[in-house]
C-alpha cells in the first residue's frame, strides 16, 4: 500500500526552496525529506512488528525534524524580509 506523503506543515516547501539565501538549511530540509521518503518505503515493505515499530518511530522523528527545519527557514525569511523592508525606507 503506497502512502500519500505530505509535508509536516500546511505550507509547501517549494516557496522556501525557490529563493532561500541559506543553502545549508535548504540542504538539511532536502536531506530530511529524502530520509522520510526512504523510511516510508522501508515501512511499506516490512511485516515484522518490531521493524514496523522502528520505522514508525523513525518517521515520527524525521517529521519533527522537518517541521523544525521548516520553521527555522520561515523565521529566516521573515527576518530577511524585515531587513530589506527597513533598508528600503
N, C-alpha and C positions, 0 to 999 in steps of 0.2 A: 504494500500500500504506500503510495507516494504522499509525502506530507507537503501541504501548501505552506511554503516558508514565507514568513513576513518579518519585517523589521520589528524591533522591540518597542519602538515608539510609533505614534500615529503619523509622524512626518517621514518623508523619504530622505534617504541619504544622497540622492542624486544632486540636489541643490548644493549640499555641502561639498561633494566631490568636484563639482564643476569649477569652482574658483576659490578654493581654500588655500590660504597662504602658509599653512603649517603642514609640510609634507610628511613629517614623522607621525603626526596624529592621523593623517589620512592612511598612511601605511598600516598603522595599528588597526584602524577600522576595517580596512580591506582584509587583513590577515584574520581578524576575528570573525568576519562574515564567512570567510573561506573555511575556517575551523568549524563554525556552526553547521555549514553545509556538509562537511566531511563527517561530522559526528552524526548528523541526521541520516546520512547514507549508511553508516555502520549500524545505527539503531534499527533501521528498517530491515536489516539482514539477519539480526541475531534472534535466537529463540531461548537462550539460556536466561533464566530470571536474574541471575547475578549480573550478567552483562547488560541486560536491559536496564537494571537499576544504575549501573555505572554510566551508561550513555545518557540516561535522564539527568543524572547529577551533572555530567559534563555539559550537556546542552543548557541547563539552567545557569550554570556558572558562566559559560560563554555569552549567553544572552544578557546577563547582568553586566558583564564587562563591556559588551557592545553598547548597552544603554548608557553606561558611564562615559565611554569614549564619545558617544554621540552628543551627550550633554556638554562635555568639555569643548567639542567642536562648535556647538551653538553659542556657548559662552564666549569663546574666542571670536566668533563672528560678530557678536553684539559689541564686544569691547573694541573691535576694529572699526565697526560702523560708527561708534561714538567718537573715536579719534578722528576719523575722516570728517565727520559732521562738524566737530569743533574746529578743525583746521580750515574748513570752508567758510566759516563765519567770520 
